[in-house]
Amino acid sequence: LHGSPLTDAGLALLNPALSIHPSLVALDLGDCMLGDEGINLICGLLPPDGAKSGLKELTLSANPGVTSKGWGRLAIAVAHSSQLRVLNLDYNPLGDQVAGMLAVAVASSRTLEVLDLEGTGLTNQSAQTLLDMVENYPTALRTLILAENNISPELQQQISDLLSEGEEEEEMEAREVTAREKNPWICQNNSSSQMVLMTSGLGDSLLAETEM
């Protein structure tokens, strides 16, 4: 629906059908002239943990009619969504206040992997908040787009590096889980440990773990 002059009234007409759709996972409402009422309806498509399935990808680019109140409501829904993985908010006049609310939402979310904040009026203040969030709190976030904002390249690079490190650590953990599933005798607590094969007096092969 990107670019359709939908407005809040049009979305209200569509909302009953969207709410009961059995397999809707992505919704693009970018540049649809939405306001706070439209955002309230969209929040209903982001059910909290343990509820019915909801959207995995949501695009709300270029809807300048939404106020900070509407974006705050969306941030709360994102924080508790059990499904959402991609959120595109590019080219909305969010500013540092809304970015702070979104940082809290990202820190709370267990699923959000991609957040697009390109051209949203952010400054180094927002970037520092996002950097602190990425550095100090475990999140599912893997991609954060901050282009076309008044943010220093150094801060953007720091955030990017931290996100890359988190992704590498997760990949390593996934490989370790796969290895343990293939061989249930393997138990590894940390990457500095080495596995040593030992044989008991009964002739049973056991895997023990020692610090080298």
PEFENKA-V482399 format. One line per field, one symbol per residue. ss: DSSP state (H for helix, E for strand, - for the rest). psi: psi as a letter, one per 40 degrees, with the letter a starting at -180 (. if undefined). Layout:
# PEFENKA-V482399
ss->???
psi->???
This chain:
# PEFENKA-V482399
ss->------HHHHHHHHHHHHHH-----EEE-------HHHHHHHH----E--------EEE--------HHHHHHHHHHHHHE----EEE------HHHHHHHHHHHHHH-----EEE------EHHHHHHHHHHHHH------EEE----E--HHHHHHHHHHHHHHHHHHHHHHHHHHHHHH----------EEEEEEE-----EEEEEEE-
psi->ehehgdiddddddddddddehefhehhhfifefiaddddddddeegiiheaiiaidhhhfifgeehiddddddddddddehedhdhhheifigdidddddddddddddiedhdhhhfhfefiaddddddddddddehhiehdhhheifighiddddddddddddddddddddddddddddddgeehhhdieeiihhhihideehhihihih.
